[in-house]
Amino acid sequence: MHHIASARRVLTAALATTLLAGGVLLGQTVTAEPAAAGTITCNINQLKADARKQRDRAAQLKRLGAHTEARKALAKADALERRARQCADADNNSKPPLWK
């Protein structure tokens, strides 16, 4: 009798886990937005302009004595420039599909 009770608990737990995982996966497939033609575009000029603004802001903050905020602004500017480089590299290195 003890084995039946433990087997029932195991089966119930396995069923509940499967249903929850299936619900999560089903919810993701229903709510997932389709990719726009499989490409991600980014505005390189806008990213570079935002990076320049952050560098100017960092210089101003440093002059005012807010060194911690200046470091954060520089880090944000570096991240924006890195993203712009990644986008430019992706544009330069992308190949068209074989059937085109």
Backbone torsions as a table, in degrees:
resi	resn	phi	psi	omega
1	MET	NA	-34.1	-178.6
2	HIS	-65.5	-36.1	-179.3
3	HIS	-68.9	-34.2	-179.7
4	ILE	-68.2	-41.1	-179.7
5	ALA	-66.1	-42.6	-180.0
6	SER	-70.3	-37.9	177.2
7	ALA	-63.6	-38.4	178.8
8	ARG	-64.4	-40.2	177.9
9	ARG	-65.1	-43.2	-179.3
10	VAL	-63.8	-45.5	180.0
11	LEU	-64.6	-40.3	178.3
12	THR	-64.1	-43.3	179.0
13	ALA	-65.4	-42.3	179.5
14	ALA	-64.4	-42.0	179.2
15	LEU	-64.7	-42.9	179.3
16	ALA	-64.1	-41.9	179.1
17	THR	-63.9	-43.3	179.7
18	THR	-63.6	-43.2	179.8
19	LEU	-65.4	-40.4	178.3
20	LEU	-66.0	-43.8	179.3
21	ALA	-64.9	-41.5	177.4
22	GLY	-64.2	-38.4	178.3
23	GLY	-66.0	-38.1	178.2
24	VAL	-66.7	-45.3	-179.9
25	LEU	-66.6	-41.7	178.9
26	LEU	-64.4	-41.0	178.2
27	GLY	-63.2	-35.8	179.3
28	GLN	-70.4	-38.4	-178.5
29	THR	-71.6	-32.5	179.9
30	VAL	-74.3	-40.5	-174.5
31	THR	-91.5	-8.1	-178.4
32	ALA	-68.4	134.5	179.3
33	GLU	-86.6	139.9	179.3
34	PRO	-69.7	145.3	179.3
35	ALA	-72.0	142.0	-179.1
36	ALA	-76.8	91.6	178.4
37	ALA	59.2	22.2	175.0
38	GLY	74.8	9.0	-178.8
39	THR	-121.0	150.1	174.5
40	ILE	-116.7	125.0	-179.5
41	THR	-107.8	149.1	175.4
42	CYS	-141.7	148.4	-178.0
43	ASN	-90.7	101.3	-175.2
44	ILE	-64.7	-42.0	-179.7
45	ASN	-63.0	-39.1	178.8
46	GLN	-67.0	-40.3	178.5
47	LEU	-62.9	-42.3	179.2
48	LYS	-66.7	-38.0	177.9
49	ALA	-65.0	-41.5	177.9
50	ASP	-64.0	-37.3	178.3
51	ALA	-65.1	-41.3	177.6
52	ARG	-62.8	-40.5	178.0
53	LYS	-61.9	-41.8	179.8
54	GLN	-66.3	-38.6	177.8
55	ARG	-65.4	-40.9	176.7
56	ASP	-63.2	-41.9	179.0
57	ARG	-63.5	-40.5	179.1
58	ALA	-63.5	-41.3	179.1
59	ALA	-63.7	-41.4	179.7
60	GLN	-65.3	-43.6	179.6
61	LEU	-63.8	-37.0	179.7
62	LYS	-66.3	-39.9	177.2
63	ARG	-63.7	-33.2	179.9
64	LEU	-80.3	-9.2	177.5
65	GLY	96.2	5.9	179.3
66	ALA	-93.5	78.5	-173.0
67	HIS	-70.4	-35.5	-179.6
68	THR	-65.3	-45.9	178.6
69	GLU	-65.9	-34.4	178.0
70	ALA	-64.8	-40.4	177.8
71	ARG	-64.6	-38.6	178.3
72	LYS	-65.2	-40.8	179.2
73	ALA	-66.4	-38.6	176.7
74	LEU	-65.7	-39.1	178.0
75	ALA	-64.2	-39.7	178.2
76	LYS	-66.4	-39.6	177.8
77	ALA	-64.0	-41.7	177.4
78	ASP	-61.8	-41.4	179.4
79	ALA	-64.6	-40.7	178.6
80	LEU	-65.1	-41.6	178.5
81	GLU	-66.6	-38.2	177.6
82	ARG	-62.8	-41.6	178.7
83	ARG	-64.8	-40.1	178.2
84	ALA	-63.6	-41.0	177.9
85	ARG	-64.3	-40.5	178.8
86	GLN	-62.7	-41.9	179.4
87	CYS	-66.2	-42.1	179.4
88	ALA	-64.7	-42.2	178.2
89	ASP	-63.7	-39.9	179.1
90	ALA	-64.7	-39.9	177.9
91	ASP	-66.0	-39.5	-177.0
92	ASN	-75.5	-30.3	-173.8
93	ASN	-102.7	1.9	-178.1
94	SER	-78.1	139.9	179.1
95	LYS	-109.9	146.4	175.5
96	PRO	-71.8	159.6	177.7
97	PRO	-61.3	159.1	-177.0
98	LEU	-63.8	-30.1	-176.7
99	TRP	-82.3	0.1	178.0
100	LYS	-102.0	NA	NA
